[in-house]
Amino acid sequence: MTTSTTLKLPDDLKARIASAAKQAGKTSHAFMVEALQMQTELAERRREFVQSALLAEQEVAQYGLVYDADEVFSYLRDRLAVRPAQRPKPIKL
């Protein structure tokens, strides 16, 4: 089900949207719906990222274990290159 809504756009923005939509081979409506969908998904992903970071912060505070970033990157590079890789060791804070 779709619901109608009204957006009051400044004239210059409306003209820019019309131009960009035309270049993309879309109607202004389709262009705006796609833009709103993309921004909504971005906001949702950002919220999930922040929640994950806050959870990680709580885990570090609770357990006090972290990994050295250089060791982690080295491990990942070796794994990607299909070389023997030494797992990083957790460090107690």
PDB file of N, CA, C and O in Angstrom:
ATOM      1  N   MET A   1       0.843  -1.175   0.000  1.00  0.00           N
ATOM      2  CA  MET A   1       0.000   0.000   0.000  1.00  0.00           C
ATOM      3  C   MET A   1       0.887   1.236   0.000  1.00  0.00           C
ATOM      4  O   MET A   1       1.899   1.275   0.700  1.00  0.00           O
ATOM      5  N   THR A   2       0.528   2.210  -0.752  1.00  0.00           N
ATOM      6  CA  THR A   2       1.270   3.468  -0.776  1.00  0.00           C
ATOM      7  C   THR A   2       0.398   4.578  -0.217  1.00  0.00           C
ATOM      8  O   THR A   2      -0.829   4.535  -0.298  1.00  0.00           O
ATOM      9  N   THR A   3       1.057   5.560   0.346  1.00  0.00           N
ATOM     10  CA  THR A   3       0.376   6.713   0.912  1.00  0.00           C
ATOM     11  C   THR A   3       0.932   7.962   0.263  1.00  0.00           C
ATOM     12  O   THR A   3       2.139   8.073   0.047  1.00  0.00           O
ATOM     13  N   SER A   4       0.069   8.886  -0.041  1.00  0.00           N
ATOM     14  CA  SER A   4       0.511  10.152  -0.620  1.00  0.00           C
ATOM     15  C   SER A   4       1.038  11.057   0.470  1.00  0.00           C
ATOM     16  O   SER A   4       0.567  11.031   1.607  1.00  0.00           O
ATOM     17  N   THR A   5       2.013  11.851   0.109  1.00  0.00           N
ATOM     18  CA  THR A   5       2.538  12.869   1.010  1.00  0.00           C
ATOM     19  C   THR A   5       2.917  14.074   0.165  1.00  0.00           C
ATOM     20  O   THR A   5       3.064  13.970  -1.052  1.00  0.00           O
ATOM     21  N   THR A   6       3.070  15.197   0.807  1.00  0.00           N
ATOM     22  CA  THR A   6       3.421  16.411   0.094  1.00  0.00           C
ATOM     23  C   THR A   6       4.751  16.916   0.621  1.00  0.00           C
ATOM     24  O   THR A   6       4.964  16.996   1.830  1.00  0.00           O
ATOM     25  N   LEU A   7       5.638  17.254  -0.294  1.00  0.00           N
ATOM     26  CA  LEU A   7       6.910  17.866   0.061  1.00  0.00           C
ATOM     27  C   LEU A   7       6.932  19.273  -0.511  1.00  0.00           C
ATOM     28  O   LEU A   7       6.638  19.479  -1.689  1.00  0.00           O
ATOM     29  N   LYS A   8       7.274  20.220   0.313  1.00  0.00           N
ATOM     30  CA  LYS A   8       7.431  21.595  -0.168  1.00  0.00           C
ATOM     31  C   LYS A   8       8.921  21.795  -0.400  1.00  0.00           C
ATOM     32  O   LYS A   8       9.714  21.837   0.541  1.00  0.00           O
ATOM     33  N   LEU A   9       9.283  21.917  -1.664  1.00  0.00           N
ATOM     34  CA  LEU A   9      10.687  22.042  -2.040  1.00  0.00           C
ATOM     35  C   LEU A   9      10.985  23.453  -2.516  1.00  0.00           C
ATOM     36  O   LEU A   9      10.161  24.078  -3.184  1.00  0.00           O
ATOM     37  N   PRO A  10      12.160  23.950  -2.172  1.00  0.00           N
ATOM     38  CA  PRO A  10      12.581  25.220  -2.771  1.00  0.00           C
ATOM     39  C   PRO A  10      12.671  25.046  -4.292  1.00  0.00           C
ATOM     40  O   PRO A  10      13.009  23.970  -4.787  1.00  0.00           O
ATOM     41  N   ASP A  11      12.366  26.110  -5.013  1.00  0.00           N
ATOM     42  CA  ASP A  11      12.341  26.041  -6.477  1.00  0.00           C
ATOM     43  C   ASP A  11      13.665  25.536  -7.054  1.00  0.00           C
ATOM     44  O   ASP A  11      13.673  24.731  -7.984  1.00  0.00           O
ATOM     45  N   ASP A  12      14.787  26.015  -6.496  1.00  0.00           N
ATOM     46  CA  ASP A  12      16.074  25.603  -7.049  1.00  0.00           C
ATOM     47  C   ASP A  12      16.319  24.111  -6.833  1.00  0.00           C
ATOM     48  O   ASP A  12      16.878  23.448  -7.707  1.00  0.00           O
ATOM     49  N   LEU A  13      15.911  23.575  -5.686  1.00  0.00           N
ATOM     50  CA  LEU A  13      16.080  22.138  -5.438  1.00  0.00           C
ATOM     51  C   LEU A  13      15.186  21.330  -6.360  1.00  0.00           C
ATOM     52  O   LEU A  13      15.605  20.303  -6.894  1.00  0.00           O
ATOM     53  N   LYS A  14      13.964  21.787  -6.547  1.00  0.00           N
ATOM     54  CA  LYS A  14      13.036  21.088  -7.440  1.00  0.00           C
ATOM     55  C   LYS A  14      13.601  21.024  -8.856  1.00  0.00           C
ATOM     56  O   LYS A  14      13.484  19.999  -9.528  1.00  0.00           O
ATOM     57  N   ALA A  15      14.210  22.114  -9.307  1.00  0.00           N
ATOM     58  CA  ALA A  15      14.806  22.146 -10.646  1.00  0.00           C
ATOM     59  C   ALA A  15      16.007  21.204 -10.716  1.00  0.00           C
ATOM     60  O   ALA A  15      16.192  20.511 -11.716  1.00  0.00           O
ATOM     61  N   ARG A  16      16.821  21.176  -9.666  1.00  0.00           N
ATOM     62  CA  ARG A  16      17.985  20.278  -9.648  1.00  0.00           C
ATOM     63  C   ARG A  16      17.545  18.826  -9.667  1.00  0.00           C
ATOM     64  O   ARG A  16      18.149  18.003 -10.356  1.00  0.00           O
ATOM     65  N   ILE A  17      16.492  18.498  -8.913  1.00  0.00           N
ATOM     66  CA  ILE A  17      15.966  17.133  -8.894  1.00  0.00           C
ATOM     67  C   ILE A  17      15.456  16.755 -10.280  1.00  0.00           C
ATOM     68  O   ILE A  17      15.735  15.662 -10.773  1.00  0.00           O
ATOM     69  N   ALA A  18      14.715  17.654 -10.900  1.00  0.00           N
ATOM     70  CA  ALA A  18      14.174  17.383 -12.234  1.00  0.00           C
ATOM     71  C   ALA A  18      15.301  17.120 -13.219  1.00  0.00           C
ATOM     72  O   ALA A  18      15.212  16.200 -14.032  1.00  0.00           O
ATOM     73  N   SER A  19      16.355  17.915 -13.155  1.00  0.00           N
ATOM     74  CA  SER A  19      17.492  17.744 -14.057  1.00  0.00           C
ATOM     75  C   SER A  19      18.209  16.421 -13.799  1.00  0.00           C
ATOM     76  O   SER A  19      18.510  15.679 -14.733  1.00  0.00           O
ATOM     77  N   ALA A  20      18.481  16.132 -12.529  1.00  0.00           N
ATOM     78  CA  ALA A  20      19.182  14.888 -12.186  1.00  0.00           C
ATOM     79  C   ALA A  20      18.339  13.671 -12.552  1.00  0.00           C
ATOM     80  O   ALA A  20      18.865  12.676 -13.049  1.00  0.00           O
ATOM     81  N   ALA A  21      17.035  13.748 -12.307  1.00  0.00           N
ATOM     82  CA  ALA A  21      16.139  12.641 -12.643  1.00  0.00           C
ATOM     83  C   ALA A  21      16.118  12.402 -14.144  1.00  0.00           C
ATOM     84  O   ALA A  21      16.157  11.257 -14.595  1.00  0.00           O
ATOM     85  N   LYS A  22      16.058  13.477 -14.914  1.00  0.00           N
ATOM     86  CA  LYS A  22      16.042  13.350 -16.379  1.00  0.00           C
ATOM     87  C   LYS A  22      17.322  12.682 -16.870  1.00  0.00           C
ATOM     88  O   LYS A  22      17.276  11.804 -17.732  1.00  0.00           O
ATOM     89  N   GLN A  23      18.469  13.101 -16.319  1.00  0.00           N
ATOM     90  CA  GLN A  23      19.749  12.502 -16.715  1.00  0.00           C
ATOM     91  C   GLN A  23      19.807  11.025 -16.339  1.00  0.00           C
ATOM     92  O   GLN A  23      20.465  10.235 -17.015  1.00  0.00           O
ATOM     93  N   ALA A  24      19.120  10.653 -15.260  1.00  0.00           N
ATOM     94  CA  ALA A  24      19.106   9.261 -14.820  1.00  0.00           C
ATOM     95  C   ALA A  24      18.022   8.454 -15.522  1.00  0.00           C
ATOM     96  O   ALA A  24      17.900   7.248 -15.308  1.00  0.00           O
ATOM     97  N   GLY A  25      17.237   9.123 -16.359  1.00  0.00           N
ATOM     98  CA  GLY A  25      16.170   8.434 -17.085  1.00  0.00           C
ATOM     99  C   GLY A  25      15.002   8.055 -16.183  1.00  0.00           C
ATOM    100  O   GLY A  25      14.348   7.034 -16.396  1.00  0.00           O
ATOM    101  N   LYS A  26      14.745   8.883 -15.174  1.00  0.00           N
ATOM    102  CA  LYS A  26      13.672   8.606 -14.225  1.00  0.00           C
ATOM    103  C   LYS A  26      12.772   9.823 -14.120  1.00  0.00           C
ATOM    104  O   LYS A  26      13.129  10.923 -14.542  1.00  0.00           O
ATOM    105  N   THR A  27      11.601   9.602 -13.550  1.00  0.00           N
ATOM    106  CA  THR A  27      10.740  10.732 -13.233  1.00  0.00           C
ATOM    107  C   THR A  27      11.273  11.366 -11.944  1.00  0.00           C
ATOM    108  O   THR A  27      12.019  10.739 -11.191  1.00  0.00           O
ATOM    109  N   SER A  28      10.882  12.602 -11.709  1.00  0.00           N
ATOM    110  CA  SER A  28      11.265  13.262 -10.460  1.00  0.00           C
ATOM    111  C   SER A  28      10.740  12.478  -9.263  1.00  0.00           C
ATOM    112  O   SER A  28      11.424  12.344  -8.249  1.00  0.00           O
ATOM    113  N   HIS A  29       9.528  11.966  -9.389  1.00  0.00           N
ATOM    114  CA  HIS A  29       8.931  11.181  -8.305  1.00  0.00           C
ATOM    115  C   HIS A  29       9.780   9.951  -8.007  1.00  0.00           C
ATOM    116  O   HIS A  29      10.124   9.703  -6.851  1.00  0.00           O
ATOM    117  N   ALA A  30      10.119   9.183  -9.031  1.00  0.00           N
ATOM    118  CA  ALA A  30      10.923   7.971  -8.830  1.00  0.00           C
ATOM    119  C   ALA A  30      12.289   8.319  -8.246  1.00  0.00           C
ATOM    120  O   ALA A  30      12.805   7.605  -7.386  1.00  0.00           O
ATOM    121  N   PHE A  31      12.867   9.416  -8.717  1.00  0.00           N
ATOM    122  CA  PHE A  31      14.165   9.861  -8.218  1.00  0.00           C
ATOM    123  C   PHE A  31      14.089  10.178  -6.728  1.00  0.00           C
ATOM    124  O   PHE A  31      14.967   9.778  -5.964  1.00  0.00           O
ATOM    125  N   MET A  32      13.047  10.894  -6.310  1.00  0.00           N
ATOM    126  CA  MET A  32      12.900  11.269  -4.900  1.00  0.00           C
ATOM    127  C   MET A  32      12.598  10.056  -4.024  1.00  0.00           C
ATOM    128  O   MET A  32      13.124   9.948  -2.917  1.00  0.00           O
ATOM    129  N   VAL A  33      11.757   9.144  -4.510  1.00  0.00           N
ATOM    130  CA  VAL A  33      11.462   7.932  -3.741  1.00  0.00           C
ATOM    131  C   VAL A  33      12.744   7.133  -3.530  1.00  0.00           C
ATOM    132  O   VAL A  33      13.005   6.650  -2.428  1.00  0.00           O
ATOM    133  N   GLU A  34      13.539   6.995  -4.582  1.00  0.00           N
ATOM    134  CA  GLU A  34      14.805   6.265  -4.470  1.00  0.00           C
ATOM    135  C   GLU A  34      15.750   6.964  -3.497  1.00  0.00           C
ATOM    136  O   GLU A  34      16.409   6.299  -2.697  1.00  0.00           O
ATOM    137  N   ALA A  35      15.824   8.274  -3.551  1.00  0.00           N
ATOM    138  CA  ALA A  35      16.696   9.030  -2.650  1.00  0.00           C
ATOM    139  C   ALA A  35      16.252   8.858  -1.200  1.00  0.00           C
ATOM    140  O   ALA A  35      17.086   8.672  -0.314  1.00  0.00           O
ATOM    141  N   LEU A  36      14.958   8.917  -0.955  1.00  0.00           N
ATOM    142  CA  LEU A  36      14.448   8.738   0.403  1.00  0.00           C
ATOM    143  C   LEU A  36      14.712   7.322   0.904  1.00  0.00           C
ATOM    144  O   LEU A  36      15.052   7.127   2.071  1.00  0.00           O
ATOM    145  N   GLN A  37      14.557   6.346   0.033  1.00  0.00           N
ATOM    146  CA  GLN A  37      14.827   4.959   0.412  1.00  0.00           C
ATOM    147  C   GLN A  37      16.303   4.774   0.767  1.00  0.00           C
ATOM    148  O   GLN A  37      16.630   4.135   1.767  1.00  0.00           O
ATOM    149  N   MET A  38      17.188   5.333  -0.053  1.00  0.00           N
ATOM    150  CA  MET A  38      18.623   5.204   0.204  1.00  0.00           C
ATOM    151  C   MET A  38      19.010   5.882   1.514  1.00  0.00           C
ATOM    152  O   MET A  38      19.793   5.326   2.283  1.00  0.00           O
ATOM    153  N   GLN A  39      18.482   7.061   1.780  1.00  0.00           N
ATOM    154  CA  GLN A  39      18.807   7.777   3.015  1.00  0.00           C
ATOM    155  C   GLN A  39      18.259   7.049   4.239  1.00  0.00           C
ATOM    156  O   GLN A  39      18.896   7.028   5.292  1.00  0.00           O
ATOM    157  N   THR A  40      17.084   6.456   4.099  1.00  0.00           N
ATOM    158  CA  THR A  40      16.502   5.686   5.203  1.00  0.00           C
ATOM    159  C   THR A  40      17.360   4.466   5.507  1.00  0.00           C
ATOM    160  O   THR A  40      17.630   4.169   6.670  1.00  0.00           O
ATOM    161  N   GLU A  41      17.788   3.760   4.469  1.00  0.00           N
ATOM    162  CA  GLU A  41      18.649   2.587   4.670  1.00  0.00           C
ATOM    163  C   GLU A  41      19.985   2.992   5.293  1.00  0.00           C
ATOM    164  O   GLU A  41      20.506   2.289   6.159  1.00  0.00           O
ATOM    165  N   LEU A  42      20.532   4.114   4.857  1.00  0.00           N
ATOM    166  CA  LEU A  42      21.781   4.613   5.421  1.00  0.00           C
ATOM    167  C   LEU A  42      21.619   4.925   6.907  1.00  0.00           C
ATOM    168  O   LEU A  42      22.481   4.572   7.713  1.00  0.00           O
ATOM    169  N   ALA A  43      20.528   5.581   7.270  1.00  0.00           N
ATOM    170  CA  ALA A  43      20.272   5.911   8.678  1.00  0.00           C
ATOM    171  C   ALA A  43      20.105   4.644   9.508  1.00  0.00           C
ATOM    172  O   ALA A  43      20.589   4.572  10.638  1.00  0.00           O
ATOM    173  N   GLU A  44      19.421   3.646   8.954  1.00  0.00           N
ATOM    174  CA  GLU A  44      19.249   2.380   9.670  1.00  0.00           C
ATOM    175  C   GLU A  44      20.580   1.664   9.866  1.00  0.00           C
ATOM    176  O   GLU A  44      20.851   1.142  10.947  1.00  0.00           O
ATOM    177  N   ARG A  45      21.414   1.638   8.826  1.00  0.00           N
ATOM    178  CA  ARG A  45      22.736   0.999   8.945  1.00  0.00           C
ATOM    179  C   ARG A  45      23.605   1.741   9.948  1.00  0.00           C
ATOM    180  O   ARG A  45      24.332   1.122  10.726  1.00  0.00           O
ATOM    181  N   ARG A  46      23.532   3.063   9.931  1.00  0.00           N
ATOM    182  CA  ARG A  46      24.308   3.868  10.884  1.00  0.00           C
ATOM    183  C   ARG A  46      23.869   3.562  12.310  1.00  0.00           C
ATOM    184  O   ARG A  46      24.710   3.407  13.195  1.00  0.00           O
ATOM    185  N   ARG A  47      22.558   3.473  12.543  1.00  0.00           N
ATOM    186  CA  ARG A  47      22.040   3.156  13.870  1.00  0.00           C
ATOM    187  C   ARG A  47      22.529   1.781  14.320  1.00  0.00           C
ATOM    188  O   ARG A  47      22.934   1.624  15.472  1.00  0.00           O
ATOM    189  N   GLU A  48      22.500   0.782  13.437  1.00  0.00           N
ATOM    190  CA  GLU A  48      22.985  -0.562  13.770  1.00  0.00           C
ATOM    191  C   GLU A  48      24.480  -0.538  14.073  1.00  0.00           C
ATOM    192  O   GLU A  48      24.937  -1.224  14.987  1.00  0.00           O
ATOM    193  N   PHE A  49      25.245   0.244  13.314  1.00  0.00           N
ATOM    194  CA  PHE A  49      26.679   0.357  13.533  1.00  0.00           C
ATOM    195  C   PHE A  49      26.971   0.947  14.912  1.00  0.00           C
ATOM    196  O   PHE A  49      27.828   0.450  15.643  1.00  0.00           O
ATOM    197  N   VAL A  50      26.249   2.010  15.253  1.00  0.00           N
ATOM    198  CA  VAL A  50      26.462   2.653  16.551  1.00  0.00           C
ATOM    199  C   VAL A  50      26.075   1.700  17.678  1.00  0.00           C
ATOM    200  O   VAL A  50      26.781   1.624  18.684  1.00  0.00           O
ATOM    201  N   GLN A  51      24.981   0.980  17.532  1.00  0.00           N
ATOM    202  CA  GLN A  51      24.572   0.012  18.551  1.00  0.00           C
ATOM    203  C   GLN A  51      25.642  -1.065  18.724  1.00  0.00           C
ATOM    204  O   GLN A  51      25.949  -1.462  19.848  1.00  0.00           O
ATOM    205  N   SER A  52      26.206  -1.533  17.619  1.00  0.00           N
ATOM    206  CA  SER A  52      27.265  -2.536  17.677  1.00  0.00           C
ATOM    207  C   SER A  52      28.505  -1.982  18.376  1.00  0.00           C
ATOM    208  O   SER A  52      29.140  -2.675  19.171  1.00  0.00           O
ATOM    209  N   ALA A  53      28.842  -0.737  18.075  1.00  0.00           N
ATOM    210  CA  ALA A  53      30.011  -0.117  18.707  1.00  0.00           C
ATOM    211  C   ALA A  53      29.796   0.049  20.206  1.00  0.00           C
ATOM    212  O   ALA A  53      30.715  -0.179  20.993  1.00  0.00           O
ATOM    213  N   LEU A  54      28.604   0.439  20.603  1.00  0.00           N
ATOM    214  CA  LEU A  54      28.313   0.592  22.028  1.00  0.00           C
ATOM    215  C   LEU A  54      28.371  -0.750  22.751  1.00  0.00           C
ATOM    216  O   LEU A  54      28.846  -0.827  23.884  1.00  0.00           O
ATOM    217  N   LEU A  55      27.889  -1.802  22.101  1.00  0.00           N
ATOM    218  CA  LEU A  55      27.970  -3.144  22.676  1.00  0.00           C
ATOM    219  C   LEU A  55      29.430  -3.572  22.819  1.00  0.00           C
ATOM    220  O   LEU A  55      29.815  -4.138  23.843  1.00  0.00           O
ATOM    221  N   ALA A  56      30.231  -3.307  21.809  1.00  0.00           N
ATOM    222  CA  ALA A  56      31.659  -3.645  21.867  1.00  0.00           C
ATOM    223  C   ALA A  56      32.339  -2.883  22.999  1.00  0.00           C
ATOM    224  O   ALA A  56      33.188  -3.431  23.703  1.00  0.00           O
ATOM    225  N   GLU A  57      31.965  -1.628  23.170  1.00  0.00           N
ATOM    226  CA  GLU A  57      32.543  -0.823  24.253  1.00  0.00           C
ATOM    227  C   GLU A  57      32.193  -1.431  25.607  1.00  0.00           C
ATOM    228  O   GLU A  57      33.034  -1.478  26.505  1.00  0.00           O
ATOM    229  N   GLN A  58      30.950  -1.897  25.757  1.00  0.00           N
ATOM    230  CA  GLN A  58      30.539  -2.533  27.007  1.00  0.00           C
ATOM    231  C   GLN A  58      31.321  -3.823  27.247  1.00  0.00           C
ATOM    232  O   GLN A  58      31.709  -4.110  28.380  1.00  0.00           O
ATOM    233  N   GLU A  59      31.555  -4.603  26.185  1.00  0.00           N
ATOM    234  CA  GLU A  59      32.313  -5.847  26.326  1.00  0.00           C
ATOM    235  C   GLU A  59      33.751  -5.575  26.748  1.00  0.00           C
ATOM    236  O   GLU A  59      34.303  -6.292  27.583  1.00  0.00           O
ATOM    237  N   VAL A  60      34.354  -4.544  26.177  1.00  0.00           N
ATOM    238  CA  VAL A  60      35.723  -4.191  26.558  1.00  0.00           C
ATOM    239  C   VAL A  60      35.744  -3.771  28.020  1.00  0.00           C
ATOM    240  O   VAL A  60      36.638  -4.157  28.772  1.00  0.00           O
ATOM    241  N   ALA A  61      34.756  -2.978  28.419  1.00  0.00           N
ATOM    242  CA  ALA A  61      34.697  -2.541  29.819  1.00  0.00           C
ATOM    243  C   ALA A  61      34.489  -3.724  30.760  1.00  0.00           C
ATOM    244  O   ALA A  61      35.037  -3.753  31.862  1.00  0.00           O
ATOM    245  N   GLN A  62      33.698  -4.696  30.321  1.00  0.00           N
ATOM    246  CA  GLN A  62      33.393  -5.853  31.166  1.00  0.00           C
ATOM    247  C   GLN A  62      34.562  -6.830  31.253  1.00  0.00           C
ATOM    248  O   GLN A  62      34.911  -7.289  32.341  1.00  0.00           O
ATOM    249  N   TYR A  63      35.166  -7.148  30.110  1.00  0.00           N
ATOM    250  CA  TYR A  63      36.202  -8.180  30.079  1.00  0.00           C
ATOM    251  C   TYR A  63      37.617  -7.622  30.010  1.00  0.00           C
ATOM    252  O   TYR A  63      38.565  -8.305  30.398  1.00  0.00           O
ATOM    253  N   GLY A  64      37.775  -6.408  29.530  1.00  0.00           N
ATOM    254  CA  GLY A  64      39.083  -5.780  29.464  1.00  0.00           C
ATOM    255  C   GLY A  64      40.015  -6.369  28.422  1.00  0.00           C
ATOM    256  O   GLY A  64      41.231  -6.207  28.529  1.00  0.00           O
ATOM    257  N   LEU A  65      39.474  -7.054  27.406  1.00  0.00           N
ATOM    258  CA  LEU A  65      40.313  -7.657  26.369  1.00  0.00           C
ATOM    259  C   LEU A  65      40.203  -6.881  25.066  1.00  0.00           C
ATOM    260  O   LEU A  65      39.102  -6.557  24.621  1.00  0.00           O
ATOM    261  N   VAL A  66      41.347  -6.584  24.455  1.00  0.00           N
ATOM    262  CA  VAL A  66      41.397  -5.898  23.169  1.00  0.00           C
ATOM    263  C   VAL A  66      42.452  -6.582  22.296  1.00  0.00           C
ATOM    264  O   VAL A  66      43.205  -7.435  22.765  1.00  0.00           O
ATOM    265  N   TYR A  67      42.491  -6.190  21.013  1.00  0.00           N
ATOM    266  CA  TYR A  67      43.491  -6.712  20.083  1.00  0.00           C
ATOM    267  C   TYR A  67      44.292  -5.557  19.513  1.00  0.00           C
ATOM    268  O   TYR A  67      43.754  -4.471  19.293  1.00  0.00           O
ATOM    269  N   ASP A  68      45.563  -5.784  19.276  1.00  0.00           N
ATOM    270  CA  ASP A  68      46.416  -4.791  18.631  1.00  0.00           C
ATOM    271  C   ASP A  68      46.014  -4.696  17.159  1.00  0.00           C
ATOM    272  O   ASP A  68      45.998  -5.706  16.455  1.00  0.00           O
ATOM    273  N   ALA A  69      45.694  -3.510  16.699  1.00  0.00           N
ATOM    274  CA  ALA A  69      45.203  -3.320  15.328  1.00  0.00           C
ATOM    275  C   ALA A  69      46.224  -3.779  14.294  1.00  0.00           C
ATOM    276  O   ALA A  69      45.845  -4.388  13.294  1.00  0.00           O
ATOM    277  N   ASP A  70      47.509  -3.503  14.507  1.00  0.00           N
ATOM    278  CA  ASP A  70      48.527  -3.924  13.541  1.00  0.00           C
ATOM    279  C   ASP A  70      48.568  -5.440  13.409  1.00  0.00           C
ATOM    280  O   ASP A  70      48.729  -5.962  12.306  1.00  0.00           O
ATOM    281  N   GLU A  71      48.422  -6.149  14.526  1.00  0.00           N
ATOM    282  CA  GLU A  71      48.414  -7.617  14.480  1.00  0.00           C
ATOM    283  C   GLU A  71      47.174  -8.128  13.745  1.00  0.00           C
ATOM    284  O   GLU A  71      47.250  -9.090  12.981  1.00  0.00           O
ATOM    285  N   VAL A  72      46.052  -7.487  13.977  1.00  0.00           N
ATOM    286  CA  VAL A  72      44.811  -7.886  13.304  1.00  0.00           C
ATOM    287  C   VAL A  72      44.936  -7.670  11.800  1.00  0.00           C
ATOM    288  O   VAL A  72      44.581  -8.549  11.014  1.00  0.00           O
ATOM    289  N   PHE A  73      45.442  -6.498  11.394  1.00  0.00           N
ATOM    290  CA  PHE A  73      45.591  -6.217   9.960  1.00  0.00           C
ATOM    291  C   PHE A  73      46.576  -7.174   9.311  1.00  0.00           C
ATOM    292  O   PHE A  73      46.361  -7.629   8.187  1.00  0.00           O
ATOM    293  N   SER A  74      47.641  -7.476  10.009  1.00  0.00           N
ATOM    294  CA  SER A  74      48.638  -8.409   9.495  1.00  0.00           C
ATOM    295  C   SER A  74      48.013  -9.792   9.294  1.00  0.00           C
ATOM    296  O   SER A  74      48.225 -10.444   8.272  1.00  0.00           O
ATOM    297  N   TYR A  75      47.253 -10.215  10.275  1.00  0.00           N
ATOM    298  CA  TYR A  75      46.561 -11.503  10.205  1.00  0.00           C
ATOM    299  C   TYR A  75      45.605 -11.539   9.004  1.00  0.00           C
ATOM    300  O   TYR A  75      45.576 -12.511   8.249  1.00  0.00           O
ATOM    301  N   LEU A  76      44.833 -10.472   8.844  1.00  0.00           N
ATOM    302  CA  LEU A  76      43.879 -10.421   7.735  1.00  0.00           C
ATOM    303  C   LEU A  76      44.583 -10.402   6.374  1.00  0.00           C
ATOM    304  O   LEU A  76      44.137 -11.058   5.432  1.00  0.00           O
ATOM    305  N   ARG A  77      45.680  -9.651   6.275  1.00  0.00           N
ATOM    306  CA  ARG A  77      46.433  -9.618   5.004  1.00  0.00           C
ATOM    307  C   ARG A  77      46.963 -11.000   4.657  1.00  0.00           C
ATOM    308  O   ARG A  77      46.874 -11.437   3.510  1.00  0.00           O
ATOM    309  N   ASP A  78      47.519 -11.690   5.660  1.00  0.00           N
ATOM    310  CA  ASP A  78      48.031 -13.042   5.412  1.00  0.00           C
ATOM    311  C   ASP A  78      46.922 -13.989   4.996  1.00  0.00           C
ATOM    312  O   ASP A  78      47.100 -14.789   4.078  1.00  0.00           O
ATOM    313  N   ARG A  79      45.781 -13.907   5.663  1.00  0.00           N
ATOM    314  CA  ARG A  79      44.655 -14.787   5.318  1.00  0.00           C
ATOM    315  C   ARG A  79      44.167 -14.518   3.901  1.00  0.00           C
ATOM    316  O   ARG A  79      43.888 -15.450   3.148  1.00  0.00           O
ATOM    317  N   LEU A  80      44.065 -13.244   3.539  1.00  0.00           N
ATOM    318  CA  LEU A  80      43.619 -12.896   2.189  1.00  0.00           C
ATOM    319  C   LEU A  80      44.604 -13.348   1.127  1.00  0.00           C
ATOM    320  O   LEU A  80      44.210 -13.684   0.010  1.00  0.00           O
ATOM    321  N   ALA A  81      45.892 -13.356   1.475  1.00  0.00           N
ATOM    322  CA  ALA A  81      46.935 -13.784   0.540  1.00  0.00           C
ATOM    323  C   ALA A  81      47.139 -15.298   0.595  1.00  0.00           C
ATOM    324  O   ALA A  81      48.050 -15.825  -0.044  1.00  0.00           O
ATOM    325  N   VAL A  82      46.309 -15.987   1.343  1.00  0.00           N
ATOM    326  CA  VAL A  82      46.379 -17.451   1.518  1.00  0.00           C
ATOM    327  C   VAL A  82      47.781 -17.865   1.995  1.00  0.00           C
ATOM    328  O   VAL A  82      48.369 -18.822   1.493  1.00  0.00           O
ATOM    329  N   ARG A  83      48.288 -17.125   2.966  1.00  0.00           N
ATOM    330  CA  ARG A  83      49.558 -17.456   3.609  1.00  0.00           C
ATOM    331  C   ARG A  83      49.255 -17.920   5.024  1.00  0.00           C
ATOM    332  O   ARG A  83      48.203 -17.596   5.576  1.00  0.00           O
ATOM    333  N   PRO A  84      50.170 -18.675   5.613  1.00  0.00           N
ATOM    334  CA  PRO A  84      49.968 -19.039   7.023  1.00  0.00           C
ATOM    335  C   PRO A  84      49.833 -17.763   7.855  1.00  0.00           C
ATOM    336  O   PRO A  84      50.603 -16.817   7.692  1.00  0.00           O
ATOM    337  N   ALA A  85      48.865 -17.755   8.728  1.00  0.00           N
ATOM    338  CA  ALA A  85      48.590 -16.547   9.504  1.00  0.00           C
ATOM    339  C   ALA A  85      48.573 -16.868  10.989  1.00  0.00           C
ATOM    340  O   ALA A  85      47.990 -17.861  11.423  1.00  0.00           O
ATOM    341  N   GLN A  86      49.221 -16.013  11.751  1.00  0.00           N
ATOM    342  CA  GLN A  86      49.223 -16.178  13.202  1.00  0.00           C
ATOM    343  C   GLN A  86      48.105 -15.324  13.785  1.00  0.00           C
ATOM    344  O   GLN A  86      48.066 -14.108  13.597  1.00  0.00           O
ATOM    345  N   ARG A  87      47.199 -15.985  14.493  1.00  0.00           N
ATOM    346  CA  ARG A  87      46.063 -15.272  15.078  1.00  0.00           C
ATOM    347  C   ARG A  87      46.551 -14.268  16.105  1.00  0.00           C
ATOM    348  O   ARG A  87      47.441 -14.577  16.897  1.00  0.00           O
ATOM    349  N   PRO A  88      45.982 -13.072  16.105  1.00  0.00           N
ATOM    350  CA  PRO A  88      46.362 -12.092  17.135  1.00  0.00           C
ATOM    351  C   PRO A  88      45.927 -12.585  18.517  1.00  0.00           C
ATOM    352  O   PRO A  88      44.926 -13.287  18.658  1.00  0.00           O
ATOM    353  N   LYS A  89      46.682 -12.208  19.501  1.00  0.00           N
ATOM    354  CA  LYS A  89      46.367 -12.593  20.875  1.00  0.00           C
ATOM    355  C   LYS A  89      45.673 -11.426  21.581  1.00  0.00           C
ATOM    356  O   LYS A  89      46.075 -10.274  21.419  1.00  0.00           O
ATOM    357  N   PRO A  90      44.630 -11.725  22.364  1.00  0.00           N
ATOM    358  CA  PRO A  90      43.986 -10.646  23.100  1.00  0.00           C
ATOM    359  C   PRO A  90      44.914 -10.082  24.170  1.00  0.00           C
ATOM    360  O   PRO A  90      45.717 -10.800  24.766  1.00  0.00           O
ATOM    361  N   ILE A  91      44.783  -8.792  24.395  1.00  0.00           N
ATOM    362  CA  ILE A  91      45.596  -8.092  25.382  1.00  0.00           C
ATOM    363  C   ILE A  91      44.668  -7.635  26.499  1.00  0.00           C
ATOM    364  O   ILE A  91      43.623  -7.041  26.228  1.00  0.00           O
ATOM    365  N   LYS A  92      45.029  -7.899  27.732  1.00  0.00           N
ATOM    366  CA  LYS A  92      44.237  -7.453  28.882  1.00  0.00           C
ATOM    367  C   LYS A  92      44.562  -5.993  29.175  1.00  0.00           C
ATOM    368  O   LYS A  92      45.731  -5.626  29.291  1.00  0.00           O
ATOM    369  N   LEU A  93      43.535  -5.164  29.293  1.00  0.00           N
ATOM    370  CA  LEU A  93      43.747  -3.752  29.615  1.00  0.00           C
ATOM    371  C   LEU A  93      44.069  -3.576  31.084  1.00  0.00           C
ATOM    372  O   LEU A  93      44.279  -2.452  31.539  1.00  0.00           O
TER     373      LEU A  93
END
